[in-house]
Amino acid sequence: MATRHRWLLRVSGVLLALFGYEVIRAWIYDLVRLPGIPGGLTTLTAIMALFSLTHAWYAVGGRLTAIFFALSAGIAWALEQFGVVTGLLYGGYHYTSYLGARLGEVPVLIPLAWFMMIYPSYVIANLVVARRPAGTPSGVASLVALAAASAVVMTVWDLVVDPILSGPDARAWIWENGGPYFGIPIQNYLGWLLTTFTVYLAYRALEQRFVAAPAGPVTARVAALAVGAYGAMLAAELLSGVLPAQVAVIGPVVMGVPIAVAVVRLRPSAAT
């Protein structure tokens, strides 16, 4: 089975390399003008969402990957739709046309972006808390602890990306009443914690019940791809050229700490 499905790792590796190419291209843009990948943010989000799908398919199996994606996309869209309409969850905000076509009040790209980072955050939280890249041990305590840790790892990403996409250069969404964190209300991050915790709790509860069917050994090298994807997102934001100077310091701390701990856990004994 590992040989037959090795293509999943090859595809996820190619997708991560494509995203990494864009990160490097931005880094050396003033020295060498390399051609960019057409489609901009939409294409890059699709690339990383496909990375998460293919890597998860290898690491936990097709059935759990489908469940994870459906829960992530469905819950994220539903709570975002509720949040935009009512302003009760994340604070008052609305999307502009920057992210393209919408389903209701929420751009179609948003559910993809949620899963794009929900899966790498899941792997990192697993490494940090459970010392293995996938799976939820039995018991309520393990379920809640891993769901909470995953939610924190995912939410700190928004401390970096939101000032970019809601900032003056992109204005992908607009905060109607502003807020103390680069114009963003603190309520937004509480909403993110609630949303991500809900997704992880629902998925991990099912993960405890269903037997995972990985396509092959989930070795330290395999897990490193997911950790690298999370780190690549941080690198892309740091090199965006529009990140506020303070966030360029905050980002490597809030995202760098879970990355560093996960890397320490990446050893052969951490494999499932």
Backbone hydrogen bonds, N-H to C=O, Kabsch-Sander energy under -0.5 kcal/mol:
donor,donor_aa,acceptor,acceptor_aa,energy
5,H,1,M,-2.1
6,R,3,T,-1.1
8,L,5,H,-1.7
9,L,5,H,-0.6
9,L,6,R,-0.7
10,R,6,R,-1.8
11,V,7,W,-3.1
12,S,8,L,-2.4
13,G,9,L,-2.5
14,V,10,R,-2.3
15,L,11,V,-2.6
16,L,12,S,-2.3
17,A,13,G,-2.1
18,L,14,V,-2.4
19,F,15,L,-2.0
20,G,16,L,-2.7
21,Y,17,A,-2.3
22,E,18,L,-1.5
23,V,19,F,-1.9
24,I,20,G,-2.7
25,R,21,Y,-2.8
26,A,22,E,-2.0
27,W,23,V,-1.7
28,I,24,I,-2.2
29,Y,26,A,-0.6
31,L,28,I,-1.6
32,V,28,I,-3.4
34,L,32,V,-1.4
40,G,37,I,-1.0
42,T,39,G,-1.0
43,T,39,G,-0.8
44,L,40,G,-2.2
45,T,41,L,-2.5
46,A,42,T,-2.1
47,I,43,T,-2.5
48,M,44,L,-2.2
49,A,45,T,-2.4
50,L,46,A,-2.4
51,F,47,I,-2.0
52,S,48,M,-2.2
53,L,49,A,-2.1
54,T,50,L,-2.7
55,H,51,F,-2.8
56,A,52,S,-2.3
57,W,53,L,-2.2
58,Y,54,T,-1.8
59,A,55,H,-2.6
60,V,56,A,-3.2
61,G,56,A,-1.0
61,G,57,W,-0.8
65,T,61,G,-1.9
66,A,62,G,-2.4
67,I,63,R,-2.1
68,F,64,L,-2.8
69,F,65,T,-2.9
70,A,66,A,-2.5
71,L,67,I,-2.7
72,S,68,F,-2.6
73,A,69,F,-3.1
74,G,70,A,-2.4
75,I,71,L,-2.6
76,A,72,S,-2.2
77,W,73,A,-2.3
78,A,74,G,-2.4
79,L,75,I,-2.7
80,E,76,A,-2.4
81,Q,77,W,-3.0
82,F,78,A,-2.3
83,G,79,L,-2.6
84,V,80,E,-3.0
85,V,81,Q,-2.2
86,T,82,F,-2.5
87,G,83,G,-2.4
94,H,174,I,-1.5
96,T,172,A,-2.4
99,L,96,T,-0.5
100,G,97,S,-1.6
103,L,106,V,-3.3
104,G,102,R,-0.5
106,V,103,L,-1.4
108,V,101,A,-2.6
110,I,107,P,-1.5
112,L,108,V,-0.8
113,A,109,L,-2.2
114,W,110,I,-2.3
115,F,111,P,-1.9
116,M,112,L,-2.4
117,M,113,A,-1.1
117,M,114,W,-0.7
118,I,114,W,-2.5
119,Y,115,F,-1.8
121,S,117,M,-2.0
122,Y,118,I,-1.6
123,V,119,Y,-2.0
124,I,120,P,-2.4
125,A,121,S,-2.7
126,N,122,Y,-2.2
127,L,123,V,-2.3
128,V,124,I,-2.6
129,V,125,A,-2.8
130,A,125,A,-0.5
130,A,126,N,-1.7
131,R,126,N,-0.9
131,R,127,L,-0.6
132,R,126,N,-1.2
143,L,139,G,-1.9
144,V,140,V,-2.8
145,A,141,A,-2.6
146,L,142,S,-2.5
147,A,143,L,-2.1
148,A,144,V,-2.6
149,A,145,A,-2.5
150,S,146,L,-2.4
151,A,147,A,-2.0
152,V,148,A,-2.0
153,V,149,A,-2.4
154,M,150,S,-2.3
155,T,151,A,-2.6
156,V,152,V,-2.2
157,W,153,V,-0.5
157,W,154,M,-0.8
158,D,154,M,-0.6
158,D,155,T,-1.1
159,L,155,T,-0.7
159,L,156,V,-0.7
160,V,156,V,-0.5
160,V,157,W,-1.6
161,V,157,W,-2.3
162,D,158,D,-1.7
164,I,160,V,-0.5
164,I,161,V,-0.6
165,L,161,V,-2.5
166,S,162,D,-2.5
167,G,164,I,-0.6
170,A,164,I,-0.6
170,A,167,G,-0.5
171,R,167,G,-1.7
172,A,165,L,-3.5
173,W,165,L,-0.7
174,I,94,H,-2.7
176,E,92,G,-2.0
176,E,174,I,-0.7
177,N,92,G,-0.6
181,Y,184,I,-2.0
182,F,180,P,-1.0
183,G,179,G,-1.1
184,I,181,Y,-1.5
188,N,185,P,-1.3
189,Y,185,P,-0.5
189,Y,186,I,-1.0
190,L,186,I,-1.4
191,G,187,Q,-2.4
192,W,188,N,-2.1
193,L,189,Y,-2.3
194,L,190,L,-2.2
195,T,191,G,-2.7
196,T,192,W,-2.9
197,F,193,L,-2.3
198,T,194,L,-2.2
199,V,195,T,-2.2
200,Y,196,T,-2.8
201,L,197,F,-2.7
202,A,198,T,-2.3
203,Y,199,V,-2.6
204,R,200,Y,-3.1
205,A,201,L,-2.0
206,L,202,A,-1.5
207,E,203,Y,-2.6
208,Q,204,R,-1.8
209,R,205,A,-0.6
209,R,206,L,-0.7
210,F,206,L,-2.3
213,A,60,V,-2.1
215,A,58,Y,-2.7
216,G,58,Y,-0.7
219,T,217,P,-1.5
223,A,219,T,-2.6
224,A,220,A,-1.9
225,L,221,R,-0.7
225,L,222,V,-1.1
226,A,222,V,-0.7
226,A,223,A,-0.6
227,V,223,A,-1.8
228,G,224,A,-2.7
229,A,225,L,-1.8
230,Y,226,A,-1.8
231,G,227,V,-2.2
232,A,228,G,-2.6
233,M,229,A,-1.7
234,L,230,Y,-1.5
235,A,231,G,-2.5
236,A,232,A,-2.6
237,E,233,M,-1.9
238,L,234,L,-2.5
239,L,235,A,-1.8
240,S,237,E,-1.2
248,A,244,P,-1.7
249,V,245,A,-0.5
249,V,246,Q,-1.1
250,I,246,Q,-2.3
251,G,247,V,-3.2
253,V,249,V,-0.8
253,V,250,I,-0.6
254,V,250,I,-2.7
255,M,251,G,-2.6
256,G,251,G,-0.7
257,V,253,V,-2.0
259,I,255,M,-1.5
260,A,256,G,-2.9
261,V,257,V,-2.4
262,A,258,P,-2.4
263,V,259,I,-2.6
264,V,260,A,-1.9
265,R,261,V,-1.7
266,L,262,A,-0.8
266,L,263,V,-0.8
267,R,265,R,-1.9
270,A,267,R,-2.8
271,A,268,P,-1.3
272,T,218,V,-1.1
